């Protein structure tokens, strides 16, 4: 199994664990934040589109009750620690900004 495959599996697994298993588990008035660290895939990749579609099915709408923080290492493993630290440091109390 290649390094990129392992990173993708870990990314998807972490994403799955950060999302409640059903819309009923979602507290009203709360904004969910999902951090995604990808090896080289752009946010438009098919697995990312499927992930975002499933979030919508569960009642999460980006810009309303969901913030997705996407970072890519662009295939450079040395960038992952800094990108992961950046995602962790994001303030979970941030409000949604329309940009």
SEFIZA-3560 file (N, C-alpha, C; in Angstrom, 3 decimals):
REM SEFIZA-3560
<numar><xx>0.863</xx><yy>-1.168</yy><zz>0.000</zz><atom>N</atom></numar>
<numar><xx>0.000</xx><yy>0.000</yy><zz>0.000</zz><atom>CA</atom></numar>
<numar><xx>0.907</xx><yy>1.228</yy><zz>0.000</zz><atom>C</atom></numar>
<numar><xx>0.665</xx><yy>2.166</yy><zz>-0.914</zz><atom>N</atom></numar>
<numar><xx>1.498</xx><yy>3.348</yy><zz>-1.023</zz><atom>CA</atom></numar>
<numar><xx>1.195</xx><yy>4.386</yy><zz>0.046</zz><atom>C</atom></numar>
<numar><xx>2.116</xx><yy>5.308</yy><zz>0.190</zz><atom>N</atom></numar>
<numar><xx>1.980</xx><yy>6.373</yy><zz>1.182</zz><atom>CA</atom></numar>
<numar><xx>0.720</xx><yy>7.197</yy><zz>0.953</zz><atom>C</atom></numar>
<numar><xx>0.450</xx><yy>7.541</yy><zz>-0.295</zz><atom>N</atom></numar>
<numar><xx>-0.746</xx><yy>8.348</yy><zz>-0.592</zz><atom>CA</atom></numar>
<numar><xx>-2.018</xx><yy>7.608</yy><zz>-0.226</zz><atom>C</atom></numar>
<numar><xx>-2.043</xx><yy>6.322</yy><zz>-0.477</zz><atom>N</atom></numar>
<numar><xx>-3.224</xx><yy>5.525</yy><zz>-0.135</zz><atom>CA</atom></numar>
<numar><xx>-3.441</xx><yy>5.520</yy><zz>1.374</zz><atom>C</atom></numar>
<numar><xx>-2.370</xx><yy>5.367</yy><zz>2.122</zz><atom>N</atom></numar>
<numar><xx>-2.474</xx><yy>5.371</yy><zz>3.586</zz><atom>CA</atom></numar>
<numar><xx>-2.991</xx><yy>6.722</yy><zz>4.064</zz><atom>C</atom></numar>
<numar><xx>-2.459</xx><yy>7.813</yy><zz>3.506</zz><atom>N</atom></numar>
<numar><xx>-2.902</xx><yy>9.152</yy><zz>3.906</zz><atom>CA</atom></numar>
<numar><xx>-4.376</xx><yy>9.342</yy><zz>3.584</zz><atom>C</atom></numar>
<numar><xx>-4.816</xx><yy>8.875</yy><zz>2.439</zz><atom>N</atom></numar>
<numar><xx>-6.233</xx><yy>8.998</yy><zz>2.065</zz><atom>CA</atom></numar>
<numar><xx>-7.124</xx><yy>8.215</yy><zz>3.027</zz><atom>C</atom></numar>
<numar><xx>-6.704</xx><yy>7.017</yy><zz>3.377</zz><atom>N</atom></numar>
<numar><xx>-7.489</xx><yy>6.198</yy><zz>4.301</zz><atom>CA</atom></numar>
<numar><xx>-7.587</xx><yy>6.888</yy><zz>5.654</zz><atom>C</atom></numar>
<numar><xx>-6.469</xx><yy>7.407</yy><zz>6.144</zz><atom>N</atom></numar>
<numar><xx>-6.478</xx><yy>8.102</yy><zz>7.432</zz><atom>CA</atom></numar>
<numar><xx>-7.355</xx><yy>9.335</yy><zz>7.366</zz><atom>C</atom></numar>
<numar><xx>-7.256</xx><yy>10.098</yy><zz>6.275</zz><atom>N</atom></numar>
<numar><xx>-8.065</xx><yy>11.308</yy><zz>6.123</zz><atom>CA</atom></numar>
<numar><xx>-9.553</xx><yy>10.975</yy><zz>6.148</zz><atom>C</atom></numar>
<numar><xx>-9.946</xx><yy>9.967</yy><zz>5.397</zz><atom>N</atom></numar>
<numar><xx>-11.359</xx><yy>9.585</yy><zz>5.367</zz><atom>CA</atom></numar>
<numar><xx>-11.821</xx><yy>9.060</yy><zz>6.718</zz><atom>C</atom></numar>
<numar><xx>-10.986</xx><yy>8.267</yy><zz>7.370</zz><atom>N</atom></numar>
<numar><xx>-11.368</xx><yy>7.729</yy><zz>8.676</zz><atom>CA</atom></numar>
<numar><xx>-11.568</xx><yy>8.851</yy><zz>9.682</zz><atom>C</atom></numar>
<numar><xx>-10.656</xx><yy>9.817</yy><zz>9.702</zz><atom>N</atom></numar>
<numar><xx>-10.803</xx><yy>10.938</yy><zz>10.628</zz><atom>CA</atom></numar>
<numar><xx>-12.056</xx><yy>11.744</yy><zz>10.316</zz><atom>C</atom></numar>
<numar><xx>-12.333</xx><yy>11.921</yy><zz>9.042</zz><atom>N</atom></numar>
<numar><xx>-13.532</xx><yy>12.651</yy><zz>8.649</zz><atom>CA</atom></numar>
<numar><xx>-14.795</xx><yy>11.954</yy><zz>9.094</zz><atom>C</atom></numar>
<numar><xx>-14.811</xx><yy>10.649</yy><zz>8.974</zz><atom>N</atom></numar>
<numar><xx>-15.987</xx><yy>9.877</yy><zz>9.376</zz><atom>CA</atom></numar>
<numar><xx>-16.216</xx><yy>9.993</yy><zz>10.877</zz><atom>C</atom></numar>
<numar><xx>-15.134</xx><yy>9.954</yy><zz>11.661</zz><atom>N</atom></numar>
<numar><xx>-15.272</xx><yy>10.027</yy><zz>13.112</zz><atom>CA</atom></numar>
<numar><xx>-15.659</xx><yy>11.414</yy><zz>13.599</zz><atom>C</atom></numar>
<numar><xx>-15.450</xx><yy>12.448</yy><zz>12.785</zz><atom>N</atom></numar>
<numar><xx>-15.791</xx><yy>13.795</yy><zz>13.226</zz><atom>CA</atom></numar>
<numar><xx>-17.239</xx><yy>14.149</yy><zz>12.920</zz><atom>C</atom></numar>
<numar><xx>-17.903</xx><yy>13.329</yy><zz>12.144</zz><atom>N</atom></numar>
<numar><xx>-19.288</xx><yy>13.600</yy><zz>11.755</zz><atom>CA</atom></numar>
<numar><xx>-20.214</xx><yy>12.714</yy><zz>12.579</zz><atom>C</atom></numar>
<numar><xx>-21.205</xx><yy>13.300</yy><zz>13.233</zz><atom>N</atom></numar>
<numar><xx>-22.170</xx><yy>12.462</yy><zz>13.953</zz><atom>CA</atom></numar>
<numar><xx>-22.819</xx><yy>11.458</yy><zz>13.001</zz><atom>C</atom></numar>
<numar><xx>-23.219</xx><yy>10.325</yy><zz>13.550</zz><atom>N</atom></numar>
<numar><xx>-23.759</xx><yy>9.263</yy><zz>12.714</zz><atom>CA</atom></numar>
<numar><xx>-25.134</xx><yy>9.570</yy><zz>12.152</zz><atom>C</atom></numar>
<numar><xx>-25.797</xx><yy>10.555</yy><zz>12.655</zz><atom>N</atom></numar>
<numar><xx>-27.107</xx><yy>10.915</yy><zz>12.128</zz><atom>CA</atom></numar>
<numar><xx>-27.417</xx><yy>12.375</yy><zz>12.381</zz><atom>C</atom></numar>
<numar><xx>-28.334</xx><yy>12.895</yy><zz>11.624</zz><atom>N</atom></numar>
<numar><xx>-28.706</xx><yy>14.294</yy><zz>11.775</zz><atom>CA</atom></numar>
<numar><xx>-29.308</xx><yy>14.564</yy><zz>13.152</zz><atom>C</atom></numar>
<numar><xx>-29.911</xx><yy>13.556</yy><zz>13.776</zz><atom>N</atom></numar>
<numar><xx>-30.497</xx><yy>13.736</yy><zz>15.096</zz><atom>CA</atom></numar>
<numar><xx>-29.444</xx><yy>14.057</yy><zz>16.147</zz><atom>C</atom></numar>
<numar><xx>-28.226</xx><yy>13.636</yy><zz>15.925</zz><atom>N</atom></numar>
<numar><xx>-27.148</xx><yy>13.866</yy><zz>16.893</zz><atom>CA</atom></numar>
<numar><xx>-26.596</xx><yy>15.281</yy><zz>16.805</zz><atom>C</atom></numar>
<numar><xx>-26.989</xx><yy>16.002</yy><zz>15.777</zz><atom>N</atom></numar>
<numar><xx>-26.479</xx><yy>17.345</yy><zz>15.563</zz><atom>CA</atom></numar>
<numar><xx>-27.179</xx><yy>18.343</yy><zz>16.491</zz><atom>C</atom></numar>
<numar><xx>-26.423</xx><yy>18.997</yy><zz>17.385</zz><atom>N</atom></numar>
<numar><xx>-27.041</xx><yy>19.993</yy><zz>18.249</zz><atom>CA</atom></numar>
<numar><xx>-27.480</xx><yy>21.215</yy><zz>17.440</zz><atom>C</atom></numar>
<numar><xx>-28.680</xx><yy>21.712</yy><zz>17.716</zz><atom>N</atom></numar>
<numar><xx>-29.161</xx><yy>22.865</yy><zz>16.972</zz><atom>CA</atom></numar>
<numar><xx>-28.351</xx><yy>24.095</yy><zz>17.367</zz><atom>C</atom></numar>
<numar><xx>-28.110</xx><yy>24.961</yy><zz>16.402</zz><atom>N</atom></numar>
<numar><xx>-27.379</xx><yy>26.184</yy><zz>16.648</zz><atom>CA</atom></numar>
<numar><xx>-25.864</xx><yy>26.012</yy><zz>16.651</zz><atom>C</atom></numar>
<numar><xx>-25.373</xx><yy>24.805</yy><zz>16.575</zz><atom>N</atom></numar>
<numar><xx>-23.935</xx><yy>24.551</yy><zz>16.562</zz><atom>CA</atom></numar>
<numar><xx>-23.437</xx><yy>24.500</yy><zz>15.123</zz><atom>C</atom></numar>
<numar><xx>-22.181</xx><yy>24.876</yy><zz>14.966</zz><atom>N</atom></numar>
<numar><xx>-21.525</xx><yy>24.794</yy><zz>13.665</zz><atom>CA</atom></numar>
<numar><xx>-20.465</xx><yy>23.705</yy><zz>13.753</zz><atom>C</atom></numar>
<numar><xx>-20.586</xx><yy>22.710</yy><zz>12.899</zz><atom>N</atom></numar>
<numar><xx>-19.597</xx><yy>21.631</yy><zz>12.858</zz><atom>CA</atom></numar>
<numar><xx>-18.409</xx><yy>22.085</yy><zz>12.028</zz><atom>C</atom></numar>
<numar><xx>-17.227</xx><yy>21.693</yy><zz>12.443</zz><atom>N</atom></numar>
<numar><xx>-16.007</xx><yy>22.022</yy><zz>11.699</zz><atom>CA</atom></numar>
<numar><xx>-15.305</xx><yy>20.703</yy><zz>11.384</zz><atom>C</atom></numar>
<numar><xx>-14.995</xx><yy>20.509</yy><zz>10.104</zz><atom>N</atom></numar>
<numar><xx>-14.289</xx><yy>19.320</yy><zz>9.653</zz><atom>CA</atom></numar>
<numar><xx>-12.986</xx><yy>19.768</yy><zz>9.013</zz><atom>C</atom></numar>
<numar><xx>-11.887</xx><yy>19.256</yy><zz>9.540</zz><atom>N</atom></numar>
<numar><xx>-10.577</xx><yy>19.538</yy><zz>8.967</zz><atom>CA</atom></numar>
<numar><xx>-10.140</xx><yy>18.376</yy><zz>8.110</zz><atom>C</atom></numar>
<numar><xx>-9.712</xx><yy>18.682</yy><zz>6.884</zz><atom>N</atom></numar>
<numar><xx>-9.299</xx><yy>17.633</yy><zz>5.959</zz><atom>CA</atom></numar>
<numar><xx>-7.891</xx><yy>17.949</yy><zz>5.472</zz><atom>C</atom></numar>
<numar><xx>-7.003</xx><yy>16.992</yy><zz>5.657</zz><atom>N</atom></numar>
<numar><xx>-5.627</xx><yy>17.103</yy><zz>5.196</zz><atom>CA</atom></numar>
<numar><xx>-5.440</xx><yy>16.053</yy><zz>4.119</zz><atom>C</atom></numar>
<numar><xx>-5.151</xx><yy>16.494</yy><zz>2.906</zz><atom>N</atom></numar>
<numar><xx>-5.042</xx><yy>15.589</yy><zz>1.772</zz><atom>CA</atom></numar>
<numar><xx>-3.615</xx><yy>15.566</yy><zz>1.245</zz><atom>C</atom></numar>
<numar><xx>-3.204</xx><yy>14.414</yy><zz>0.740</zz><atom>N</atom></numar>
<numar><xx>-1.849</xx><yy>14.271</yy><zz>0.203</zz><atom>CA</atom></numar>
<numar><xx>-1.648</xx><yy>15.167</yy><zz>-1.018</zz><atom>C</atom></numar>
<numar><xx>-2.483</xx><yy>15.008</yy><zz>-2.001</zz><atom>N</atom></numar>
<numar><xx>-2.305</xx><yy>15.789</yy><zz>-3.222</zz><atom>CA</atom></numar>
<numar><xx>-3.617</xx><yy>16.043</yy><zz>-3.955</zz><atom>C</atom></numar>
<numar><xx>-4.682</xx><yy>15.412</yy><zz>-3.509</zz><atom>N</atom></numar>
<numar><xx>-5.949</xx><yy>15.519</yy><zz>-4.214</zz><atom>CA</atom></numar>
<numar><xx>-6.587</xx><yy>16.889</yy><zz>-4.002</zz><atom>C</atom></numar>
<numar><xx>-7.099</xx><yy>17.484</yy><zz>-5.047</zz><atom>N</atom></numar>
<numar><xx>-7.822</xx><yy>18.754</yy><zz>-4.877</zz><atom>CA</atom></numar>
<numar><xx>-9.177</xx><yy>18.509</yy><zz>-4.227</zz><atom>C</atom></numar>
<numar><xx>-9.750</xx><yy>19.576</yy><zz>-3.745</zz><atom>N</atom></numar>
<numar><xx>-11.051</xx><yy>19.448</yy><zz>-3.088</zz><atom>CA</atom></numar>
<numar><xx>-12.116</xx><yy>18.958</yy><zz>-4.067</zz><atom>C</atom></numar>
<numar><xx>-11.886</xx><yy>19.148</yy><zz>-5.350</zz><atom>N</atom></numar>
<numar><xx>-12.856</xx><yy>18.726</yy><zz>-6.355</zz><atom>CA</atom></numar>
<numar><xx>-12.765</xx><yy>17.241</yy><zz>-6.686</zz><atom>C</atom></numar>
<numar><xx>-11.854</xx><yy>16.502</yy><zz>-6.047</zz><atom>N</atom></numar>
<numar><xx>-11.718</xx><yy>15.068</yy><zz>-6.319</zz><atom>CA</atom></numar>
<numar><xx>-13.026</xx><yy>14.349</yy><zz>-6.010</zz><atom>C</atom></numar>
<numar><xx>-13.262</xx><yy>13.257</yy><zz>-6.706</zz><atom>N</atom></numar>
<numar><xx>-14.548</xx><yy>12.557</yy><zz>-6.579</zz><atom>CA</atom></numar>
<numar><xx>-14.819</xx><yy>12.059</yy><zz>-5.161</zz><atom>C</atom></numar>
<numar><xx>-13.793</xx><yy>11.588</yy><zz>-4.441</zz><atom>N</atom></numar>
<numar><xx>-14.051</xx><yy>11.107</yy><zz>-3.076</zz><atom>CA</atom></numar>
<numar><xx>-14.430</xx><yy>12.267</yy><zz>-2.155</zz><atom>C</atom></numar>
<numar><xx>-13.900</xx><yy>13.470</yy><zz>-2.407</zz><atom>N</atom></numar>
<numar><xx>-14.271</xx><yy>14.638</yy><zz>-1.606</zz><atom>CA</atom></numar>
<numar><xx>-15.700</xx><yy>15.065</yy><zz>-1.922</zz><atom>C</atom></numar>
<numar><xx>-16.061</xx><yy>15.019</yy><zz>-3.174</zz><atom>N</atom></numar>
<numar><xx>-17.436</xx><yy>15.363</yy><zz>-3.551</zz><atom>CA</atom></numar>
<numar><xx>-18.416</xx><yy>14.392</yy><zz>-2.915</zz><atom>C</atom></numar>
<numar><xx>-18.073</xx><yy>13.108</yy><zz>-2.891</zz><atom>N</atom></numar>
<numar><xx>-18.944</xx><yy>12.104</yy><zz>-2.261</zz><atom>CA</atom></numar>
<numar><xx>-19.057</xx><yy>12.362</yy><zz>-0.757</zz><atom>C</atom></numar>
<numar><xx>-17.948</xx><yy>12.703</yy><zz>-0.125</zz><atom>N</atom></numar>
<numar><xx>-17.940</xx><yy>13.001</yy><zz>1.310</zz><atom>CA</atom></numar>
<numar><xx>-18.853</xx><yy>14.197</yy><zz>1.615</zz><atom>C</atom></numar>
<numar><xx>-18.696</xx><yy>15.276</yy><zz>0.845</zz><atom>N</atom></numar>
<numar><xx>-19.533</xx><yy>16.464</yy><zz>1.049</zz><atom>CA</atom></numar>
<numar><xx>-21.001</xx><yy>16.168</yy><zz>0.762</zz><atom>C</atom></numar>
<numar><xx>-21.276</xx><yy>15.339</yy><zz>-0.222</zz><atom>N</atom></numar>
<numar><xx>-22.663</xx><yy>14.960</yy><zz>-0.525</zz><atom>CA</atom></numar>
<numar><xx>-23.278</xx><yy>14.215</yy><zz>0.663</zz><atom>C</atom></numar>
<numar><xx>-22.514</xx><yy>13.311</yy><zz>1.259</zz><atom>N</atom></numar>
<numar><xx>-23.016</xx><yy>12.559</yy><zz>2.420</zz><atom>CA</atom></numar>
<numar><xx>-23.261</xx><yy>13.483</yy><zz>3.606</zz><atom>C</atom></numar>
<numar><xx>-22.391</xx><yy>14.463</yy><zz>3.793</zz><atom>N</atom></numar>
<numar><xx>-22.619</xx><yy>15.446</yy><zz>4.857</zz><atom>CA</atom></numar>
<numar><xx>-23.936</xx><yy>16.184</yy><zz>4.635</zz><atom>C</atom></numar>
<numar><xx>-24.216</xx><yy>16.559</yy><zz>3.383</zz><atom>N</atom></numar>
<numar><xx>-25.491</xx><yy>17.227</yy><zz>3.078</zz><atom>CA</atom></numar>
<numar><xx>-26.664</xx><yy>16.303</yy><zz>3.381</zz><atom>C</atom></numar>
<numar><xx>-26.514</xx><yy>15.017</yy><zz>3.041</zz><atom>N</atom></numar>
<numar><xx>-27.569</xx><yy>14.039</yy><zz>3.352</zz><atom>CA</atom></numar>
<numar><xx>-27.847</xx><yy>13.980</yy><zz>4.849</zz><atom>C</atom></numar>
<numar><xx>-26.812</xx><yy>14.204</yy><zz>5.656</zz><atom>N</atom></numar>
<numar><xx>-26.948</xx><yy>14.164</yy><zz>7.117</zz><atom>CA</atom></numar>
<numar><xx>-27.422</xx><yy>15.500</yy><zz>7.693</zz><atom>C</atom></numar>
<numar><xx>-27.646</xx><yy>16.490</yy><zz>6.825</zz><atom>N</atom></numar>
<numar><xx>-28.171</xx><yy>17.768</yy><zz>7.284</zz><atom>CA</atom></numar>
<numar><xx>-27.126</xx><yy>18.853</yy><zz>7.480</zz><atom>C</atom></numar>
<numar><xx>-25.903</xx><yy>18.597</yy><zz>7.066</zz><atom>N</atom></numar>
<numar><xx>-24.844</xx><yy>19.605</yy><zz>7.204</zz><atom>CA</atom></numar>
<numar><xx>-24.677</xx><yy>20.356</yy><zz>5.892</zz><atom>C</atom></numar>
<numar><xx>-24.791</xx><yy>21.681</yy><zz>5.962</zz><atom>N</atom></numar>
<numar><xx>-24.682</xx><yy>22.511</yy><zz>4.777</zz><atom>CA</atom></numar>
<numar><xx>-23.559</xx><yy>23.515</yy><zz>5.002</zz><atom>C</atom></numar>
<numar><xx>-22.558</xx><yy>23.441</yy><zz>4.142</zz><atom>N</atom></numar>
<numar><xx>-21.423</xx><yy>24.355</yy><zz>4.290</zz><atom>CA</atom></numar>
<numar><xx>-21.903</xx><yy>25.795</yy><zz>4.141</zz><atom>C</atom></numar>
<numar><xx>-21.455</xx><yy>26.625</yy><zz>5.070</zz><atom>N</atom></numar>
<numar><xx>-21.867</xx><yy>28.020</yy><zz>5.081</zz><atom>CA</atom></numar>
<numar><xx>-23.066</xx><yy>28.276</yy><zz>5.983</zz><atom>C</atom></numar>
<numar><xx>-23.733</xx><yy>27.195</yy><zz>6.421</zz><atom>N</atom></numar>
<numar><xx>-24.869</xx><yy>27.335</yy><zz>7.330</zz><atom>CA</atom></numar>
<numar><xx>-24.549</xx><yy>26.715</yy><zz>8.691</zz><atom>C</atom></numar>
<numar><xx>-24.300</xx><yy>25.425</yy><zz>8.700</zz><atom>N</atom></numar>
<numar><xx>-24.004</xx><yy>24.737</yy><zz>9.962</zz><atom>CA</atom></numar>
<numar><xx>-22.746</xx><yy>23.869</yy><zz>9.857</zz><atom>C</atom></numar>
<numar><xx>-21.922</xx><yy>24.167</yy><zz>8.850</zz><atom>N</atom></numar>
<numar><xx>-20.721</xx><yy>23.377</yy><zz>8.601</zz><atom>CA</atom></numar>
<numar><xx>-19.617</xx><yy>24.258</yy><zz>8.037</zz><atom>C</atom></numar>
<numar><xx>-18.416</xx><yy>24.059</yy><zz>8.565</zz><atom>N</atom></numar>
<numar><xx>-17.225</xx><yy>24.681</yy><zz>8.009</zz><atom>CA</atom></numar>
<numar><xx>-16.271</xx><yy>23.552</yy><zz>7.656</zz><atom>C</atom></numar>
<numar><xx>-15.810</xx><yy>23.529</yy><zz>6.407</zz><atom>N</atom></numar>
<numar><xx>-14.835</xx><yy>22.540</yy><zz>5.984</zz><atom>CA</atom></numar>
<numar><xx>-13.514</xx><yy>23.263</yy><zz>5.768</zz><atom>C</atom></numar>
<numar><xx>-12.505</xx><yy>22.842</yy><zz>6.516</zz><atom>N</atom></numar>
<numar><xx>-11.153</xx><yy>23.382</yy><zz>6.396</zz><atom>CA</atom></numar>
<numar><xx>-10.339</xx><yy>22.375</yy><zz>5.602</zz><atom>C</atom></numar>
<numar><xx>-10.016</xx><yy>22.688</yy><zz>4.360</zz><atom>N</atom></numar>
<numar><xx>-9.308</xx><yy>21.762</yy><zz>3.479</zz><atom>CA</atom></numar>
<numar><xx>-7.874</xx><yy>22.237</yy><zz>3.272</zz><atom>C</atom></numar>
<numar><xx>-6.939</xx><yy>21.332</yy><zz>3.474</zz><atom>N</atom></numar>
<numar><xx>-5.526</xx><yy>21.627</yy><zz>3.242</zz><atom>CA</atom></numar>
<numar><xx>-4.924</xx><yy>20.490</yy><zz>2.439</zz><atom>C</atom></numar>
<numar><xx>-4.015</xx><yy>20.813</yy><zz>1.524</zz><atom>N</atom></numar>
<numar><xx>-3.331</xx><yy>19.791</yy><zz>0.749</zz><atom>CA</atom></numar>
<numar><xx>-1.828</xx><yy>19.962</yy><zz>0.876</zz><atom>C</atom></numar>
<numar><xx>-1.142</xx><yy>18.853</yy><zz>0.984</zz><atom>N</atom></numar>
<numar><xx>0.310</xx><yy>18.867</yy><zz>1.072</zz><atom>CA</atom></numar>
<numar><xx>0.964</xx><yy>18.935</yy><zz>-0.291</zz><atom>C</atom></numar>
<numar><xx>0.158</xx><yy>18.891</yy><zz>-1.345</zz><atom>N</atom></numar>
<numar><xx>0.642</xx><yy>18.933</yy><zz>-2.727</zz><atom>CA</atom></numar>
<numar><xx>1.741</xx><yy>17.906</yy><zz>-2.958</zz><atom>C</atom></numar>
<numar><xx>1.591</xx><yy>16.733</yy><zz>-2.324</zz><atom>N</atom></numar>
<numar><xx>2.532</xx><yy>15.646</yy><zz>-2.504</zz><atom>CA</atom></numar>
<numar><xx>3.829</xx><yy>15.782</yy><zz>-1.734</zz><atom>C</atom></numar>
<numar><xx>3.924</xx><yy>16.793</yy><zz>-0.877</zz><atom>N</atom></numar>
<numar><xx>5.157</xx><yy>17.026</yy><zz>-0.116</zz><atom>CA</atom></numar>
<numar><xx>4.918</xx><yy>16.674</yy><zz>1.344</zz><atom>C</atom></numar>
<numar><xx>5.422</xx><yy>15.500</yy><zz>1.746</zz><atom>N</atom></numar>
<numar><xx>5.187</xx><yy>14.987</yy><zz>3.095</zz><atom>CA</atom></numar>
<numar><xx>5.711</xx><yy>15.928</yy><zz>4.176</zz><atom>C</atom></numar>
<numar><xx>6.753</xx><yy>16.678</yy><zz>3.903</zz><atom>N</atom></numar>
<numar><xx>7.312</xx><yy>17.590</yy><zz>4.912</zz><atom>CA</atom></numar>
<numar><xx>6.342</xx><yy>18.723</yy><zz>5.278</zz><atom>C</atom></numar>
<numar><xx>5.337</xx><yy>18.956</yy><zz>4.467</zz><atom>N</atom></numar>
<numar><xx>4.352</xx><yy>20.009</yy><zz>4.747</zz><atom>CA</atom></numar>
<numar><xx>3.248</xx><yy>19.552</yy><zz>5.699</zz><atom>C</atom></numar>
<numar><xx>3.056</xx><yy>18.231</yy><zz>5.854</zz><atom>N</atom></numar>
<numar><xx>1.933</xx><yy>17.721</yy><zz>6.641</zz><atom>CA</atom></numar>
<numar><xx>1.912</xx><yy>18.181</yy><zz>8.094</zz><atom>C</atom></numar>
<numar><xx>3.038</xx><yy>18.155</yy><zz>8.815</zz><atom>N</atom></numar>
<numar><xx>2.970</xx><yy>18.588</yy><zz>10.218</zz><atom>CA</atom></numar>
<numar><xx>2.491</xx><yy>20.031</yy><zz>10.379</zz><atom>C</atom></numar>
<numar><xx>2.975</xx><yy>20.931</yy><zz>9.548</zz><atom>N</atom></numar>
<numar><xx>2.559</xx><yy>22.336</yy><zz>9.640</zz><atom>CA</atom></numar>
<numar><xx>1.092</xx><yy>22.499</yy><zz>9.265</zz><atom>C</atom></numar>
<numar><xx>0.652</xx><yy>21.786</yy><zz>8.240</zz><atom>N</atom></numar>
<numar><xx>-0.754</xx><yy>21.878</yy><zz>7.832</zz><atom>CA</atom></numar>
<numar><xx>-1.676</xx><yy>21.292</yy><zz>8.894</zz><atom>C</atom></numar>
<numar><xx>-1.266</xx><yy>20.174</yy><zz>9.485</zz><atom>N</atom></numar>
<numar><xx>-2.072</xx><yy>19.570</yy><zz>10.549</zz><atom>CA</atom></numar>
<numar><xx>-2.142</xx><yy>20.502</yy><zz>11.755</zz><atom>C</atom></numar>
<numar><xx>-1.012</xx><yy>21.119</yy><zz>12.106</zz><atom>N</atom></numar>
<numar><xx>-0.997</xx><yy>22.062</yy><zz>13.235</zz><atom>CA</atom></numar>
<numar><xx>-1.907</xx><yy>23.248</yy><zz>12.951</zz><atom>C</atom></numar>
<numar><xx>-1.914</xx><yy>23.708</yy><zz>11.718</zz><atom>N</atom></numar>
<numar><xx>-2.788</xx><yy>24.825</yy><zz>11.337</zz><atom>CA</atom></numar>
<numar><xx>-4.257</xx><yy>24.458</yy><zz>11.512</zz><atom>C</atom></numar>
<numar><xx>-4.620</xx><yy>23.252</yy><zz>11.115</zz><atom>N</atom></numar>
<numar><xx>-6.008</xx><yy>22.811</yy><zz>11.279</zz><atom>CA</atom></numar>
<numar><xx>-6.382</xx><yy>22.705</yy><zz>12.755</zz><atom>C</atom></numar>
<numar><xx>-5.476</xx><yy>22.185</yy><zz>13.552</zz><atom>N</atom></numar>
<numar><xx>-5.748</xx><yy>22.013</yy><zz>14.985</zz><atom>CA</atom></numar>
<numar><xx>-5.879</xx><yy>23.367</yy><zz>15.675</zz><atom>C</atom></numar>
<numar><xx>-5.088</xx><yy>24.345</yy><zz>15.263</zz><atom>N</atom></numar>
<numar><xx>-5.087</xx><yy>25.654</yy><zz>15.912</zz><atom>CA</atom></numar>
<numar><xx>-6.308</xx><yy>26.500</yy><zz>15.568</zz><atom>C</atom></numar>
<numar><xx>-7.047</xx><yy>26.103</yy><zz>14.539</zz><atom>N</atom></numar>
<numar><xx>-8.232</xx><yy>26.886</yy><zz>14.160</zz><atom>CA</atom></numar>
<numar><xx>-9.187</xx><yy>26.972</yy><zz>15.353</zz><atom>C</atom></numar>
<numar><xx>-9.680</xx><yy>28.141</yy><zz>15.614</zz><atom>N</atom></numar>
<numar><xx>-10.587</xx><yy>28.354</yy><zz>16.741</zz><atom>CA</atom></numar>
<numar><xx>-11.943</xx><yy>27.742</yy><zz>16.420</zz><atom>C</atom></numar>
<numar><xx>-12.365</xx><yy>26.789</yy><zz>17.235</zz><atom>N</atom></numar>
<numar><xx>-13.649</xx><yy>26.125</yy><zz>16.990</zz><atom>CA</atom></numar>
<numar><xx>-14.833</xx><yy>27.060</yy><zz>17.201</zz><atom>C</atom></numar>
<numar><xx>-14.586</xx><yy>28.220</yy><zz>17.763</zz><atom>N</atom></numar>
<numar><xx>-15.671</xx><yy>29.175</yy><zz>17.978</zz><atom>CA</atom></numar>
<numar><xx>-15.834</xx><yy>30.173</yy><zz>16.857</zz><atom>C</atom></numar>
<numar><xx>-15.061</xx><yy>30.014</yy><zz>15.773</zz><atom>N</atom></numar>
<numar><xx>-15.185</xx><yy>30.937</yy><zz>14.648</zz><atom>CA</atom></numar>
<numar><xx>-16.592</xx><yy>30.893</yy><zz>14.084</zz><atom>C</atom></numar>
<numar><xx>-17.032</xx><yy>32.008</yy><zz>13.575</zz><atom>N</atom></numar>
<numar><xx>-18.330</xx><yy>32.049</yy><zz>12.903</zz><atom>CA</atom></numar>
<numar><xx>-18.101</xx><yy>31.795</yy><zz>11.415</zz><atom>C</atom></numar>
<numar><xx>-19.156</xx><yy>31.466</yy><zz>10.732</zz><atom>N</atom></numar>
<numar><xx>-19.075</xx><yy>31.210</yy><zz>9.306</zz><atom>CA</atom></numar>
<numar><xx>-18.959</xx><yy>32.543</yy><zz>8.588</zz><atom>C</atom></numar>
<numar><xx>-17.982</xx><yy>32.612</yy><zz>7.715</zz><atom>N</atom></numar>
<numar><xx>-17.787</xx><yy>33.830</yy><zz>6.918</zz><atom>CA</atom></numar>
<numar><xx>-18.092</xx><yy>33.532</yy><zz>5.473</zz><atom>C</atom></numar>
<numar><xx>-18.848</xx><yy>34.383</yy><zz>4.838</zz><atom>N</atom></numar>
<numar><xx>-19.113</xx><yy>34.229</yy><zz>3.405</zz><atom>CA</atom></numar>
<numar><xx>-18.057</xx><yy>35.037</yy><zz>2.667</zz><atom>C</atom></numar>
<numar><xx>-17.185</xx><yy>34.326</yy><zz>1.926</zz><atom>N</atom></numar>
<numar><xx>-16.159</xx><yy>35.024</yy><zz>1.174</zz><atom>CA</atom></numar>
<numar><xx>-16.246</xx><yy>34.701</yy><zz>-0.279</zz><atom>C</atom></numar>
//
